[in-house]
Amino acid sequence: MRRILVLLLFFVVSPAVVQAAEAPEDVEGAMTVNVFQAKRLHELGAVFIDVRNDREWLWGHVEGAVHFDLASDFINLAAQEWPRQLPLVIYCDSEICPRSAEAARMAVAWGYKQVFYFRSGYFAWQLHDFPQVTGEDRAGATLNAQAH
């Protein structure tokens, strides 16, 4: 009986532990940047890629960012129409969101040469009151970024 309880507890708790996992500090082939370095890259015209889900994107995101939900359409970034020299700043919501690390790893694997892993993400950006918007149309942001 005790063994069954332990197994049941394992299956109930382990999904929560997996979702709350801390993002890695670094991603091989990408440069980890803090919020101030990310702000400077924003000023220089780097393309910010938000890999959060649609609901989080609509709540707010970095001004001018492109939204590619890692779970559904991030694969679009693999298309050859995106120049591989394009500086990409990839972010999620915070250090406890491993999606940005996974996305940065994929971008490096696809041949992007300037991948910046913004580990502290949107919450840090928001905390410093850097340029942000809410509820922006996703298609418009994507088209604007492809014009870079």
N, C-alpha and C positions, 0 to 999 in steps of 0.2 A: 504494500500500500504506500509506504513511504517513497519508494522508487517512482511510483506513478505520480505522486505529488511533485517530486523534484523534476521529473520530465515535463509535467504540465507547467510548472513555474518557469522552466527554461524556455519553453515555446511561447509563453506569454510575455516574458521580460526581454528576451533576445531581440525581437524586432525593434523595441524602443531603444535598446542599446545601440543597435546598428544605425538607426536614424540619427541618434545624438552623437555619433562619432565625430571626433575633432578632425578637421581637415589637416592634411600634412603641411609641414612648414614650407617645404620646397617641392617643386616639380622639375624633374630632370629635363633640361632643354629650354626651360622657361625661367624668366627672372621674377622672383617674388618682389612685389612692391608694397609699400605702406600707403596709407591714405594721402599723404602729402606728395609722394611720388606719383600716385595715380592722378591727383589733381593737376600736376604739371603735365603729365601725358595728355590729359583732357585738353588743357590749354594749347598743346602742340598739335592737336587734331587726331590723336590716336582713336581707333574705333573701339568703343566699349561694347562688350558682348555680355548680356545678362542671361544667365542660364537657369534662372528661377522659373517656377511655373507661371501660368497666365494670371492667376489671381494675385500672386505677389508682385508681378510686373505692373498690374493695374493699380496696386496700392501706391506705387512710386518706384522710380528708377533714376539712374544717372541721366541727366539731360543729354539727348542725342544718342543714347545707347540703342543698340540693336538687340532685339529679343529673339533668342533661340533657346527654347526650353530644351534642356539636356535630354529629357525623357522622350521628346517627340520630334523636334525638327533641327536639332543642333547638327545633324548629319549634313544639312544643306551647306554648311561651311566647308565641307570637303570638295564642293564643286570647283572646277578649274577656273571659273569666271572670277573668283576672288584672288587677287594678286597675293602671292606668297610673301612679298616684302611688306605687306600691310601690317602696321603695328596694331596688335590686338591686346586689349586689356580685358581679361576674362574675370567675371565676378559672380558671386552668389550673394547670400545675405550676410554671412559672418564666418568666423573661424570654425563654427560647428557645422558648416555646410560643405561636405566634401565634393559637391557637384562641380565647383569651379576648378578644383584640382584635376578631376577626371576630364573636364572639358579642355583644360590647358594641355594635359597629356595628349589628348587626341589631336589638338591643333598642331602640336609639335610633330606628331607622327604623320600628319598630312602635309608636312613640309613648310609650315609657317616659320619664318626666320626671326620674327620679333614678337614673341609671345610673353605677355606680362601677366603674372598670376597675382591678382588683387585679392589676397587671402582674407583680409578683414572685411571686404565687401561693402554692400550697400548700407548696412547699419552704421559703419564707421563714416561713410560718405555723408549720410544723413545727420549724424551726430555733429559733424563740422559745418553743417548747413551749406554744403557745396551745391552747385547747380543740379536741380532735380525737378522732375515733373511727375504727375500722376495721370493715369487713365489715357495716355497718348495712344493714338492709333498705331498698332504694331506694323502694318504694311508701310506706312509713311516713314517710320524710323528706319526700316530695312532699306528702302529705296534711297534714303538720304545717305546712309552709310556706304552703299555700293557706289555712290558717286565719288567717293574719295579717290 
